[in-house]
Amino acid sequence: MESAPGASKIEFDGVTTVLGDEPVLHRLRLSVPDGQVTVILGQSGCGKTTLLRHLVGLLPPTGGSVRLDGRDVWSLTSAELVSARGGIAAVLGGSHPFDSWLFSSMNVYENVACVLRRAGATDDEVHATTAPLMQEFGLAAFAGSFPEEIPAHARRRVLLAQALVSGMPLIVLDDVDTAFDSRYTGAIVRAIKSVNEKARATVLITTHDLDFAREVAHEVAVLWNGKIVSHGPPDVLLRGVRTGEEFGRRFFRSDLAGPLCRDVVEGGLRGGEPARRFFAIDPDLPVWCVVALLLLVIVFVFWSSAGTVFGGS
Ligand SMILES: Nc1ncnc2c1ncn2[C@@H]1O[C@H](COP(=O)(O)OP(=O)(O)OP(=O)(O)O)[C@@H](O)[C@H]1O
């Protein structure tokens, strides 16, 4: 796919994060191509939301840089950050400003339409863009209701609809499967593909839903143990992976690094001796070594006794 003129390019470069006592990300590198749909997959709590918060300017990383169109998000002035955020439509998990983007004083229709109105769209333009998507997302019946009057999962779809009609060059959708009632999965996939193809937006998504990732993504990145451990097209990366167990088996033991340790991560940030200690032996490795050794001994014993038997005959 060609690079999109209005789309945003994102680079996470050596991003390290310690939250409280907990190391979350460690020297993470990821290049998100502009004009494409990239999905980040990973276990619950591995740091997907944290990574997105670094990107949209809500949470500074402890180390490393996050570049949006070549500019480090965390070196921008406040005014520049506000301007950069003006090009991002984000739906994030947790209680953050981007989540509370629904205005309690506006009905659902106006909430979906407000970004378009702010950009100067006429009533007809707003209706032409907003109404079909609301229909597809099962929101038409709620158009005149206020956010607190509708169920939480429908509110989540309102946020999703708002982001997808916004026309922003960068759309960030965190934990997108929480918006799913399976009735709307197809509509959500179609809407994301359409905004990517027609508006050439860069779309960065986190989810736990492998089928959804397979359907919507140009690129999939797997986050584990603080780093991106695999990155590529879904038909290659997820071939033969159907269940969460299969996903775990394929990706979560893909290097010998043990779990992140806070002192090691912080040592790395201070320029200390991180590399040797970070690559700690996986706790399971000695077990596999013993198993392998036992197998070798069995093979050797069998081989030597077979040699004796055959040699003696
Ligand atoms: N403000 C915070 N202070 C301390 N720890 C935090 C904070 N926010 C998140 N964490 C911890 O950081 C880790 C990463 O959390 P994060 O929400 O980024 O994971 P996630 O991959 O998005 O999880 P999920 O898939 O369940 O949404 C978790 O262990 C979480 O408990």
PDBQT file of the ligand as one rigid body, heavy atoms in Angstrom, charges set to zero:
ROOT
HETATM    1  N1  LIG A 401      -1.277   4.335  36.681  1.00  0.00    +0.000 N 
HETATM    2  C1  LIG A 401      -0.713   3.144  36.900  1.00  0.00    +0.000 A 
HETATM    3  N2  LIG A 401       0.056   2.961  37.992  1.00  0.00    +0.000 NA
HETATM    4  C2  LIG A 401       0.646   1.761  38.231  1.00  0.00    +0.000 A 
HETATM    5  N3  LIG A 401       0.524   0.709  37.423  1.00  0.00    +0.000 NA
HETATM    6  C3  LIG A 401      -0.235   0.837  36.323  1.00  0.00    +0.000 A 
HETATM    7  C4  LIG A 401      -0.892   2.057  36.003  1.00  0.00    +0.000 A 
HETATM    8  N4  LIG A 401      -1.566   1.894  34.835  1.00  0.00    +0.000 NA
HETATM    9  C5  LIG A 401      -1.344   0.617  34.455  1.00  0.00    +0.000 A 
HETATM   10  N5  LIG A 401      -0.563  -0.007  35.343  1.00  0.00    +0.000 N 
HETATM   11  C6  LIG A 401      -0.071  -1.392  35.254  1.00  0.00    +0.000 C 
HETATM   12  O1  LIG A 401       0.708  -1.471  34.071  1.00  0.00    +0.000 OA
HETATM   13  C7  LIG A 401       0.535  -2.735  33.453  1.00  0.00    +0.000 C 
HETATM   14  C8  LIG A 401       0.142  -2.531  32.018  1.00  0.00    +0.000 C 
HETATM   15  O2  LIG A 401      -1.180  -2.056  31.980  1.00  0.00    +0.000 OA
HETATM   16  P1  LIG A 401      -1.926  -1.791  30.608  1.00  0.00    +0.000 P 
HETATM   17  O3  LIG A 401      -3.299  -1.268  30.945  1.00  0.00    +0.000 OA
HETATM   18  O4  LIG A 401      -1.085  -0.955  29.741  1.00  0.00    +0.000 OA
HETATM   19  O5  LIG A 401      -2.020  -3.267  30.006  1.00  0.00    +0.000 OA
HETATM   20  P2  LIG A 401      -2.888  -3.780  28.773  1.00  0.00    +0.000 P 
HETATM   21  O6  LIG A 401      -2.007  -4.666  27.966  1.00  0.00    +0.000 OA
HETATM   22  O7  LIG A 401      -3.528  -2.645  28.063  1.00  0.00    +0.000 OA
HETATM   23  O8  LIG A 401      -3.998  -4.652  29.498  1.00  0.00    +0.000 OA
HETATM   24  P3  LIG A 401      -5.475  -5.022  28.966  1.00  0.00    +0.000 P 
HETATM   25  O9  LIG A 401      -5.295  -5.865  27.743  1.00  0.00    +0.000 OA
HETATM   26  O10 LIG A 401      -6.080  -5.792  30.097  1.00  0.00    +0.000 OA
HETATM   27  O11 LIG A 401      -6.190  -3.735  28.680  1.00  0.00    +0.000 OA
HETATM   28  C9  LIG A 401      -0.523  -3.477  34.256  1.00  0.00    +0.000 C 
HETATM   29  O12 LIG A 401       0.111  -4.412  35.089  1.00  0.00    +0.000 OA
HETATM   30  C10 LIG A 401      -1.197  -2.396  35.062  1.00  0.00    +0.000 C 
HETATM   31  O13 LIG A 401      -1.613  -2.900  36.305  1.00  0.00    +0.000 OA
ENDROOT
TORSDOF 0
